[in-house]
Amino acid sequence: MNSTAATFFTSIEAVNQAIVTLSEKVGFNTLPLVSLTIILVMALILTLVVATIGGYGTYAERKISADIQARIGPNRVGPYGLLQPLADLVKLLSKEDIFPMAADKFLFYLAPFLAILGVFSTLAVLPIASGLILTDLNVGVFYLIAISSLVGVGVFLGGYASNSKWSMLGGMRGASQIISYEIPVTISILAVTLISGGMSFGKIVGAQGGLPHQWFLLHNPFTFIGFFVFFVGGLAETNRAPFDLPEAESELVSGYHTEYTGMRFGLFALAEYAEVFVLCGVATALFLGGYQLPLDVTNLPQIPVQVIQSVVFVMKSLFLYYVVIWIRWTLPRIRVDRLMSICWKYLTPLAIFNLVGVSVWEVVFHGQSLAQLILGH
């Protein structure tokens, strides 16, 4: 299969012939221009899809929480309340855009856009299917970790620029929390790159199979523990309960976005819910086999394969999304000192232990998984 959306679509015979014909007519090679157009169109489609998933994440949050608490949830706007996110969008767009008099105007307006930019920029390396990834960078993991840090910057600037003690406390909590939990998350990802032999998401997914015993989750005992370290750290990085200290309404009113109104507040909310989906997508790619199918698709028609792989990837990610919401409405928020203790006293040492354990496993068992050792193949 082709590694990127551009190479996949340009390899289709009809598209390739159209490019050749167009190049002959205009007198120059149009392949780079067509490839760029495909990337831009795919980026737009992927952004809109993830934004829609983020918007309906608020609907899922309310419906699942209502189910857990024996309530009904949204049911007035559209069938089963399915148009509730659209009603929320109209409400946010119609709200007055209030700017605090003593706030830093430039940073105040910049913060929500940094949060959105940090989330949607990660979509460039998210492997939806074997031929539907915007760019399969050989440093994809490094890019993901680096660009997602913009979300933390946006959270901190939102609190700092508001010139409010409640917002400032929320921003400081967010900065310390996100920076701290990046360490166990990054170390857990490094353990996966050791097994796959590269930092490309295409290579990481390609090193796994479609059956559960072929996933990195079950590759060895250390990666099994590493998945939970990554997932817990990801919950903290995305400010999800029980680690939602930056927006703790019980003591900080609404945290770092207290002073934001209208669609600027909506951008922070969209960034949070979209980031949760990205987190689940990355966890799926790293530990749950990504888009891999439990059969050989080499000789099958490519377009149906891409569709099925995309559905498999999204369904795995949405299952984890459900777990994230389930956790929020099950566990109470923890204290800020315990939040930092979990990171530095438990998760970080455990992540380092797992990294060393994976290294030793690779040397001793020559890269074989636990299933290969037991089953002999």
Contacts in CASP RR format, 6 or more apart in sequence:
PFRMAT RR
TARGET T0000
AUTHOR 0000-0000-0000
METHOD contacts of the structure
MODEL  1
MNSTAATFFTSIEAVNQAIVTLSEKVGFNTLPLVSLTIILVMALILTLVV
ATIGGYGTYAERKISADIQARIGPNRVGPYGLLQPLADLVKLLSKEDIFP
MAADKFLFYLAPFLAILGVFSTLAVLPIASGLILTDLNVGVFYLIAISSL
VGVGVFLGGYASNSKWSMLGGMRGASQIISYEIPVTISILAVTLISGGMS
FGKIVGAQGGLPHQWFLLHNPFTFIGFFVFFVGGLAETNRAPFDLPEAES
ELVSGYHTEYTGMRFGLFALAEYAEVFVLCGVATALFLGGYQLPLDVTNL
PQIPVQVIQSVVFVMKSLFLYYVVIWIRWTLPRIRVDRLMSICWKYLTPL
AIFNLVGVSVWEVVFHGQSLAQLILGH
1 8 0 8 1.000
1 130 0 8 1.000
1 131 0 8 1.000
1 297 0 8 1.000
1 302 0 8 1.000
1 305 0 8 1.000
2 8 0 8 1.000
2 11 0 8 1.000
2 130 0 8 1.000
2 131 0 8 1.000
3 130 0 8 1.000
3 131 0 8 1.000
3 133 0 8 1.000
3 136 0 8 1.000
3 202 0 8 1.000
4 39 0 8 1.000
4 131 0 8 1.000
4 133 0 8 1.000
4 134 0 8 1.000
4 135 0 8 1.000
4 136 0 8 1.000
5 38 0 8 1.000
5 39 0 8 1.000
5 42 0 8 1.000
5 131 0 8 1.000
5 132 0 8 1.000
5 133 0 8 1.000
5 134 0 8 1.000
6 35 0 8 1.000
6 36 0 8 1.000
6 38 0 8 1.000
6 39 0 8 1.000
7 35 0 8 1.000
7 131 0 8 1.000
8 131 0 8 1.000
8 132 0 8 1.000
8 302 0 8 1.000
8 306 0 8 1.000
9 15 0 8 1.000
9 38 0 8 1.000
10 16 0 8 1.000
10 19 0 8 1.000
10 31 0 8 1.000
10 34 0 8 1.000
10 35 0 8 1.000
10 38 0 8 1.000
12 302 0 8 1.000
12 303 0 8 1.000
15 34 0 8 1.000
19 30 0 8 1.000
19 31 0 8 1.000
19 34 0 8 1.000
22 30 0 8 1.000
22 34 0 8 1.000
23 29 0 8 1.000
23 30 0 8 1.000
23 31 0 8 1.000
39 134 0 8 1.000
39 135 0 8 1.000
42 132 0 8 1.000
42 134 0 8 1.000
43 123 0 8 1.000
43 124 0 8 1.000
43 134 0 8 1.000
46 123 0 8 1.000
46 126 0 8 1.000
46 128 0 8 1.000
46 134 0 8 1.000
47 120 0 8 1.000
47 123 0 8 1.000
50 120 0 8 1.000
50 123 0 8 1.000
50 274 0 8 1.000
50 277 0 8 1.000
50 278 0 8 1.000
51 120 0 8 1.000
51 270 0 8 1.000
51 274 0 8 1.000
53 273 0 8 1.000
53 274 0 8 1.000
53 277 0 8 1.000
54 270 0 8 1.000
54 273 0 8 1.000
54 274 0 8 1.000
54 276 0 8 1.000
54 277 0 8 1.000
55 85 0 8 1.000
55 88 0 8 1.000
55 270 0 8 1.000
55 273 0 8 1.000
55 274 0 8 1.000
56 85 0 8 1.000
57 85 0 8 1.000
57 273 0 8 1.000
57 276 0 8 1.000
57 321 0 8 1.000
57 325 0 8 1.000
58 84 0 8 1.000
58 85 0 8 1.000
58 88 0 8 1.000
58 269 0 8 1.000
58 273 0 8 1.000
59 74 0 8 1.000
59 81 0 8 1.000
59 82 0 8 1.000
59 84 0 8 1.000
59 85 0 8 1.000
60 321 0 8 1.000
60 322 0 8 1.000
60 325 0 8 1.000
61 273 0 8 1.000
61 325 0 8 1.000
61 328 0 8 1.000
62 73 0 8 1.000
62 74 0 8 1.000
62 84 0 8 1.000
63 73 0 8 1.000
63 74 0 8 1.000
64 322 0 8 1.000
64 325 0 8 1.000
64 326 0 8 1.000
64 329 0 8 1.000
65 71 0 8 1.000
65 73 0 8 1.000
65 325 0 8 1.000
65 328 0 8 1.000
65 329 0 8 1.000
66 72 0 8 1.000
66 73 0 8 1.000
68 326 0 8 1.000
68 329 0 8 1.000
68 330 0 8 1.000
69 329 0 8 1.000
74 81 0 8 1.000
74 84 0 8 1.000
75 81 0 8 1.000
76 84 0 8 1.000
77 83 0 8 1.000
77 84 0 8 1.000
77 86 0 8 1.000
77 87 0 8 1.000
78 84 0 8 1.000
92 262 0 8 1.000
92 263 0 8 1.000
92 265 0 8 1.000
92 266 0 8 1.000
93 262 0 8 1.000
93 263 0 8 1.000
95 261 0 8 1.000
95 262 0 8 1.000
95 263 0 8 1.000
96 261 0 8 1.000
96 262 0 8 1.000
97 261 0 8 1.000
97 262 0 8 1.000
97 263 0 8 1.000
97 264 0 8 1.000
98 259 0 8 1.000
98 261 0 8 1.000
99 105 0 8 1.000
99 108 0 8 1.000
100 108 0 8 1.000
100 162 0 8 1.000
100 163 0 8 1.000
100 164 0 8 1.000
100 259 0 8 1.000
102 163 0 8 1.000
103 161 0 8 1.000
103 162 0 8 1.000
103 163 0 8 1.000
103 259 0 8 1.000
104 160 0 8 1.000
104 161 0 8 1.000
104 163 0 8 1.000
106 161 0 8 1.000
107 157 0 8 1.000
107 158 0 8 1.000
107 160 0 8 1.000
107 161 0 8 1.000
108 158 0 8 1.000
108 161 0 8 1.000
108 162 0 8 1.000
108 259 0 8 1.000
109 264 0 8 1.000
110 154 0 8 1.000
110 157 0 8 1.000
110 161 0 8 1.000
111 154 0 8 1.000
111 155 0 8 1.000
111 157 0 8 1.000
111 158 0 8 1.000
111 159 0 8 1.000
111 161 0 8 1.000
112 154 0 8 1.000
112 158 0 8 1.000
112 257 0 8 1.000
112 260 0 8 1.000
112 264 0 8 1.000
112 265 0 8 1.000
112 266 0 8 1.000
112 267 0 8 1.000
112 268 0 8 1.000
112 271 0 8 1.000
113 267 0 8 1.000
114 150 0 8 1.000
114 151 0 8 1.000
114 153 0 8 1.000
114 154 0 8 1.000
114 157 0 8 1.000
115 150 0 8 1.000
115 151 0 8 1.000
115 152 0 8 1.000
115 154 0 8 1.000
115 155 0 8 1.000
115 267 0 8 1.000
115 268 0 8 1.000
115 271 0 8 1.000
116 267 0 8 1.000
116 270 0 8 1.000
116 271 0 8 1.000
117 150 0 8 1.000
118 147 0 8 1.000
118 148 0 8 1.000
118 149 0 8 1.000
118 150 0 8 1.000
118 151 0 8 1.000
118 271 0 8 1.000
119 148 0 8 1.000
119 151 0 8 1.000
119 271 0 8 1.000
119 274 0 8 1.000
119 275 0 8 1.000
119 278 0 8 1.000
120 274 0 8 1.000
121 147 0 8 1.000
121 150 0 8 1.000
122 144 0 8 1.000
122 147 0 8 1.000
122 148 0 8 1.000
122 278 0 8 1.000
122 282 0 8 1.000
123 134 0 8 1.000
123 278 0 8 1.000
124 134 0 8 1.000
124 135 0 8 1.000
124 137 0 8 1.000
124 143 0 8 1.000
125 133 0 8 1.000
125 134 0 8 1.000
125 135 0 8 1.000
125 136 0 8 1.000
125 137 0 8 1.000
125 140 0 8 1.000
125 143 0 8 1.000
125 144 0 8 1.000
125 201 0 8 1.000
126 133 0 8 1.000
126 134 0 8 1.000
126 201 0 8 1.000
126 278 0 8 1.000
126 281 0 8 1.000
126 282 0 8 1.000
126 285 0 8 1.000
127 133 0 8 1.000
127 136 0 8 1.000
127 201 0 8 1.000
127 202 0 8 1.000
127 205 0 8 1.000
127 285 0 8 1.000
127 290 0 8 1.000
127 291 0 8 1.000
127 313 0 8 1.000
128 291 0 8 1.000
128 309 0 8 1.000
128 310 0 8 1.000
128 313 0 8 1.000
128 314 0 8 1.000
129 291 0 8 1.000
129 305 0 8 1.000
129 306 0 8 1.000
129 307 0 8 1.000
129 309 0 8 1.000
129 310 0 8 1.000
129 313 0 8 1.000
130 202 0 8 1.000
130 205 0 8 1.000
130 291 0 8 1.000
130 305 0 8 1.000
130 306 0 8 1.000
130 309 0 8 1.000
131 306 0 8 1.000
132 306 0 8 1.000
132 309 0 8 1.000
132 310 0 8 1.000
133 201 0 8 1.000
133 202 0 8 1.000
136 200 0 8 1.000
136 201 0 8 1.000
136 202 0 8 1.000
137 143 0 8 1.000
137 199 0 8 1.000
137 200 0 8 1.000
138 198 0 8 1.000
138 199 0 8 1.000
138 200 0 8 1.000
139 199 0 8 1.000
139 200 0 8 1.000
140 199 0 8 1.000
140 200 0 8 1.000
140 201 0 8 1.000
141 189 0 8 1.000
141 193 0 8 1.000
141 199 0 8 1.000
141 200 0 8 1.000
141 201 0 8 1.000
141 204 0 8 1.000
142 199 0 8 1.000
144 282 0 8 1.000
145 182 0 8 1.000
145 185 0 8 1.000
145 186 0 8 1.000
145 189 0 8 1.000
148 237 0 8 1.000
148 275 0 8 1.000
148 278 0 8 1.000
149 178 0 8 1.000
149 182 0 8 1.000
151 178 0 8 1.000
151 237 0 8 1.000
151 271 0 8 1.000
151 275 0 8 1.000
152 174 0 8 1.000
152 175 0 8 1.000
152 178 0 8 1.000
152 179 0 8 1.000
155 170 0 8 1.000
155 171 0 8 1.000
155 174 0 8 1.000
155 175 0 8 1.000
155 178 0 8 1.000
155 239 0 8 1.000
155 246 0 8 1.000
155 256 0 8 1.000
156 171 0 8 1.000
156 172 0 8 1.000
156 174 0 8 1.000
156 175 0 8 1.000
156 256 0 8 1.000
158 167 0 8 1.000
158 171 0 8 1.000
158 256 0 8 1.000
158 257 0 8 1.000
158 260 0 8 1.000
159 167 0 8 1.000
159 168 0 8 1.000
159 170 0 8 1.000
159 171 0 8 1.000
159 255 0 8 1.000
159 256 0 8 1.000
159 257 0 8 1.000
160 167 0 8 1.000
160 168 0 8 1.000
160 171 0 8 1.000
162 168 0 8 1.000
162 256 0 8 1.000
162 258 0 8 1.000
162 259 0 8 1.000
162 260 0 8 1.000
164 258 0 8 1.000
164 259 0 8 1.000
166 252 0 8 1.000
166 253 0 8 1.000
166 254 0 8 1.000
166 255 0 8 1.000
166 258 0 8 1.000
167 252 0 8 1.000
167 255 0 8 1.000
167 256 0 8 1.000
167 257 0 8 1.000
167 258 0 8 1.000
167 259 0 8 1.000
169 252 0 8 1.000
169 255 0 8 1.000
170 245 0 8 1.000
170 246 0 8 1.000
170 247 0 8 1.000
170 248 0 8 1.000
170 252 0 8 1.000
170 255 0 8 1.000
170 256 0 8 1.000
171 246 0 8 1.000
171 255 0 8 1.000
171 256 0 8 1.000
173 245 0 8 1.000
173 246 0 8 1.000
173 248 0 8 1.000
173 256 0 8 1.000
173 336 0 8 1.000
174 239 0 8 1.000
174 245 0 8 1.000
174 246 0 8 1.000
174 256 0 8 1.000
176 340 0 8 1.000
177 236 0 8 1.000
177 237 0 8 1.000
177 239 0 8 1.000
177 243 0 8 1.000
177 245 0 8 1.000
177 246 0 8 1.000
177 339 0 8 1.000
177 340 0 8 1.000
178 236 0 8 1.000
178 237 0 8 1.000
178 239 0 8 1.000
180 236 0 8 1.000
180 340 0 8 1.000
180 343 0 8 1.000
180 344 0 8 1.000
181 233 0 8 1.000
181 234 0 8 1.000
181 236 0 8 1.000
181 237 0 8 1.000
181 243 0 8 1.000
181 343 0 8 1.000
181 347 0 8 1.000
182 237 0 8 1.000
183 343 0 8 1.000
183 348 0 8 1.000
183 351 0 8 1.000
184 229 0 8 1.000
184 230 0 8 1.000
184 233 0 8 1.000
184 343 0 8 1.000
184 347 0 8 1.000
184 348 0 8 1.000
184 350 0 8 1.000
184 351 0 8 1.000
185 229 0 8 1.000
185 230 0 8 1.000
185 233 0 8 1.000
185 234 0 8 1.000
185 237 0 8 1.000
185 351 0 8 1.000
187 348 0 8 1.000
187 351 0 8 1.000
187 352 0 8 1.000
187 354 0 8 1.000
187 355 0 8 1.000
188 226 0 8 1.000
188 227 0 8 1.000
188 229 0 8 1.000
188 230 0 8 1.000
188 351 0 8 1.000
188 354 0 8 1.000
188 355 0 8 1.000
189 230 0 8 1.000
189 286 0 8 1.000
190 355 0 8 1.000
191 222 0 8 1.000
191 223 0 8 1.000
191 226 0 8 1.000
191 351 0 8 1.000
191 354 0 8 1.000
191 355 0 8 1.000
191 358 0 8 1.000
192 204 0 8 1.000
192 216 0 8 1.000
192 223 0 8 1.000
192 286 0 8 1.000
192 287 0 8 1.000
193 199 0 8 1.000
193 204 0 8 1.000
194 355 0 8 1.000
194 358 0 8 1.000
194 359 0 8 1.000
194 362 0 8 1.000
195 207 0 8 1.000
195 216 0 8 1.000
195 219 0 8 1.000
195 223 0 8 1.000
195 358 0 8 1.000
195 362 0 8 1.000
195 367 0 8 1.000
196 203 0 8 1.000
196 204 0 8 1.000
196 206 0 8 1.000
196 207 0 8 1.000
196 216 0 8 1.000
197 203 0 8 1.000
197 207 0 8 1.000
198 204 0 8 1.000
201 285 0 8 1.000
204 216 0 8 1.000
204 285 0 8 1.000
204 286 0 8 1.000
205 285 0 8 1.000
205 289 0 8 1.000
205 290 0 8 1.000
205 291 0 8 1.000
205 292 0 8 1.000
206 292 0 8 1.000
207 216 0 8 1.000
208 214 0 8 1.000
208 215 0 8 1.000
208 216 0 8 1.000
208 289 0 8 1.000
208 290 0 8 1.000
208 292 0 8 1.000
209 215 0 8 1.000
209 289 0 8 1.000
209 292 0 8 1.000
209 294 0 8 1.000
210 289 0 8 1.000
210 292 0 8 1.000
210 293 0 8 1.000
210 294 0 8 1.000
211 294 0 8 1.000
212 218 0 8 1.000
213 369 0 8 1.000
213 371 0 8 1.000
213 375 0 8 1.000
214 289 0 8 1.000
214 292 0 8 1.000
214 369 0 8 1.000
214 371 0 8 1.000
215 287 0 8 1.000
215 288 0 8 1.000
215 289 0 8 1.000
216 223 0 8 1.000
216 227 0 8 1.000
216 286 0 8 1.000
216 287 0 8 1.000
216 289 0 8 1.000
217 223 0 8 1.000
217 224 0 8 1.000
217 227 0 8 1.000
217 287 0 8 1.000
217 288 0 8 1.000
218 224 0 8 1.000
218 369 0 8 1.000
218 370 0 8 1.000
218 371 0 8 1.000
219 369 0 8 1.000
219 370 0 8 1.000
220 358 0 8 1.000
220 361 0 8 1.000
220 365 0 8 1.000
220 369 0 8 1.000
220 370 0 8 1.000
221 370 0 8 1.000
222 353 0 8 1.000
222 354 0 8 1.000
222 355 0 8 1.000
222 357 0 8 1.000
222 358 0 8 1.000
222 361 0 8 1.000
223 287 0 8 1.000
223 354 0 8 1.000
223 358 0 8 1.000
225 350 0 8 1.000
225 354 0 8 1.000
226 350 0 8 1.000
226 351 0 8 1.000
226 354 0 8 1.000
227 283 0 8 1.000
227 286 0 8 1.000
227 287 0 8 1.000
229 347 0 8 1.000
229 350 0 8 1.000
229 351 0 8 1.000
229 354 0 8 1.000
230 283 0 8 1.000
230 286 0 8 1.000
230 287 0 8 1.000
231 283 0 8 1.000
231 320 0 8 1.000
232 342 0 8 1.000
232 347 0 8 1.000
233 243 0 8 1.000
233 343 0 8 1.000
233 347 0 8 1.000
234 240 0 8 1.000
234 279 0 8 1.000
235 241 0 8 1.000
235 242 0 8 1.000
235 243 0 8 1.000
235 279 0 8 1.000
235 324 0 8 1.000
235 327 0 8 1.000
236 243 0 8 1.000
236 339 0 8 1.000
236 343 0 8 1.000
237 279 0 8 1.000
238 272 0 8 1.000
238 275 0 8 1.000
238 276 0 8 1.000
238 279 0 8 1.000
239 245 0 8 1.000
239 246 0 8 1.000
239 247 0 8 1.000
239 272 0 8 1.000
240 272 0 8 1.000
240 276 0 8 1.000
240 324 0 8 1.000
240 327 0 8 1.000
240 328 0 8 1.000
241 327 0 8 1.000
241 328 0 8 1.000
241 329 0 8 1.000
241 331 0 8 1.000
241 333 0 8 1.000
242 327 0 8 1.000
242 328 0 8 1.000
242 331 0 8 1.000
242 332 0 8 1.000
242 333 0 8 1.000
242 334 0 8 1.000
243 333 0 8 1.000
243 334 0 8 1.000
243 339 0 8 1.000
244 328 0 8 1.000
244 333 0 8 1.000
245 333 0 8 1.000
245 336 0 8 1.000
245 339 0 8 1.000
246 252 0 8 1.000
246 255 0 8 1.000
246 256 0 8 1.000
247 254 0 8 1.000
247 255 0 8 1.000
247 256 0 8 1.000
247 257 0 8 1.000
248 255 0 8 1.000
248 333 0 8 1.000
249 255 0 8 1.000
250 333 0 8 1.000
252 258 0 8 1.000
257 265 0 8 1.000
257 268 0 8 1.000
260 266 0 8 1.000
260 268 0 8 1.000
276 321 0 8 1.000
276 324 0 8 1.000
277 317 0 8 1.000
277 321 0 8 1.000
279 320 0 8 1.000
279 324 0 8 1.000
280 316 0 8 1.000
280 317 0 8 1.000
280 318 0 8 1.000
280 320 0 8 1.000
280 321 0 8 1.000
280 324 0 8 1.000
281 290 0 8 1.000
281 313 0 8 1.000
281 316 0 8 1.000
281 317 0 8 1.000
281 320 0 8 1.000
283 317 0 8 1.000
283 320 0 8 1.000
284 290 0 8 1.000
284 313 0 8 1.000
284 316 0 8 1.000
284 317 0 8 1.000
284 320 0 8 1.000
285 313 0 8 1.000
288 316 0 8 1.000
289 316 0 8 1.000
290 312 0 8 1.000
290 313 0 8 1.000
290 316 0 8 1.000
291 309 0 8 1.000
291 310 0 8 1.000
291 312 0 8 1.000
291 313 0 8 1.000
292 309 0 8 1.000
292 312 0 8 1.000
293 305 0 8 1.000
293 308 0 8 1.000
293 309 0 8 1.000
293 312 0 8 1.000
297 305 0 8 1.000
334 342 0 8 1.000
361 367 0 8 1.000
365 373 0 8 1.000
END
